[in-house]
Amino acid sequence: MRLSDAANLAPYKTMWLITMFDVPVLTKEDRRNYTRLRKGLLRAGFLQLQFSVYARWTESEDGAKVVRRVVRGILPPGGEVRIVTVTERQFAKMEVYVGQSKTEAEAPPEQFLLL
């Protein structure tokens, strides 16, 4: 799906999955699990918003279900992971500040990634 096709989708039907996590990194095994989670999210098409906050755009609730299943498959044994779903319209209203300068929120991808 191209961005031009995505523009035709209603902004309240397209959505962003935001994954936030707090996992231990005290031992070598903990750090290995953290790395697996982080790399798994990137392979699943997520982009990093902040250190432990990743987001991925999807075109529908059905697509979001698939992505949630992928995330559940890469969960580490310890720590806490949360997945929040917001509509494209809600995500676009996000205010982002870098230092004291305001910047735009991330845009939907040019091309949809298939899992």
C-alpha positions as CSV (number, residue, x, y, z in Angstrom):
1,M,0.0,0.0,0.0
2,R,1.4,3.4,-1.0
3,L,1.0,6.6,1.0
4,S,-1.4,7.9,-1.7
5,D,-3.6,4.9,-1.1
6,A,-3.3,5.4,2.7
7,A,-4.5,9.0,2.2
8,N,-7.8,7.6,0.9
9,L,-8.3,5.5,4.1
10,A,-10.2,7.3,6.9
11,P,-7.8,8.7,9.5
12,Y,-9.9,7.1,12.3
13,K,-9.5,3.6,10.7
14,T,-5.8,3.7,10.2
15,M,-3.8,3.5,13.4
16,W,-0.5,3.4,15.1
17,L,0.6,0.8,17.6
18,I,2.8,2.2,20.3
19,T,4.9,-0.3,22.2
20,M,6.5,0.8,25.4
21,F,8.7,-1.4,27.6
22,D,10.7,-1.5,30.7
23,V,12.9,-4.6,30.8
24,P,15.8,-5.4,33.1
25,V,19.3,-5.1,31.8
26,L,21.3,-6.2,34.8
27,T,22.7,-9.5,33.6
28,K,24.2,-10.6,30.3
29,E,21.0,-12.6,29.6
30,D,18.8,-9.6,30.4
31,R,20.8,-7.5,27.9
32,R,20.5,-10.3,25.3
33,N,16.7,-10.4,25.9
34,Y,16.5,-6.6,25.6
35,T,18.4,-6.7,22.3
36,R,16.1,-9.5,20.9
37,L,13.1,-7.4,21.8
38,R,14.5,-4.2,20.2
39,K,15.7,-5.9,17.0
40,G,12.4,-7.8,16.8
41,L,10.4,-4.6,16.9
42,L,12.6,-3.0,14.2
43,R,12.2,-6.1,12.0
44,A,8.4,-5.9,12.5
45,G,8.4,-2.4,11.0
46,F,8.4,-0.4,14.2
47,L,10.3,2.9,14.4
48,Q,12.0,4.2,17.5
49,L,10.3,7.2,19.0
50,Q,12.3,7.2,22.3
51,F,14.6,4.7,24.0
52,S,11.9,2.3,25.1
53,V,9.0,3.6,22.9
54,Y,8.4,2.2,19.4
55,A,5.6,2.9,17.0
56,R,4.2,1.2,13.9
57,W,1.6,2.3,11.5
58,T,-1.1,-0.1,10.3
59,E,-4.1,0.3,8.0
60,S,-6.7,-1.5,10.0
61,E,-7.6,-3.3,13.2
62,D,-7.0,-6.6,11.5
63,G,-3.5,-5.4,10.6
64,A,-3.0,-4.3,14.2
65,K,-4.0,-7.8,15.5
66,V,-1.3,-9.3,13.3
67,V,1.3,-6.9,14.6
68,R,0.3,-7.5,18.3
69,R,0.7,-11.2,17.7
70,V,4.3,-10.6,16.4
71,V,5.1,-8.5,19.5
72,R,3.7,-11.2,21.8
73,G,6.1,-13.7,20.0
74,I,9.2,-11.6,20.9
75,L,8.3,-10.7,24.5
76,P,11.2,-11.2,27.0
77,P,10.7,-13.4,30.0
78,G,11.1,-10.4,32.4
79,G,10.0,-6.8,32.5
80,E,6.9,-5.1,31.3
81,V,5.7,-4.4,27.8
82,R,2.6,-2.3,26.9
83,I,0.9,-1.9,23.5
84,V,-1.3,1.1,23.0
85,T,-3.4,1.7,19.8
86,V,-4.3,5.2,18.7
87,T,-5.9,6.3,15.4
88,E,-3.9,8.2,12.8
89,R,-5.9,11.3,13.7
90,Q,-4.9,11.0,17.4
91,F,-1.3,10.3,16.6
92,A,-1.1,13.3,14.3
93,K,-2.2,15.5,17.2
94,M,0.8,14.5,19.2
95,E,3.1,17.4,20.2
96,V,6.8,16.6,19.8
97,Y,9.5,18.8,21.3
98,V,13.2,18.4,20.8
99,G,14.7,20.7,23.4
100,Q,12.4,23.7,23.3
101,S,11.7,23.5,19.6
102,K,8.5,21.9,18.4
103,T,8.7,19.4,15.5
104,E,6.2,17.3,13.6
105,A,5.1,13.8,14.6
106,E,6.2,10.9,12.4
107,A,4.2,10.5,9.2
108,P,2.7,7.2,8.0
109,P,5.2,5.2,5.9
110,E,5.5,5.6,2.1
111,Q,5.0,1.9,1.7
112,F,3.2,-0.6,4.0
113,L,5.4,-3.5,5.2
114,L,4.0,-7.0,5.0
115,L,4.7,-9.4,7.9
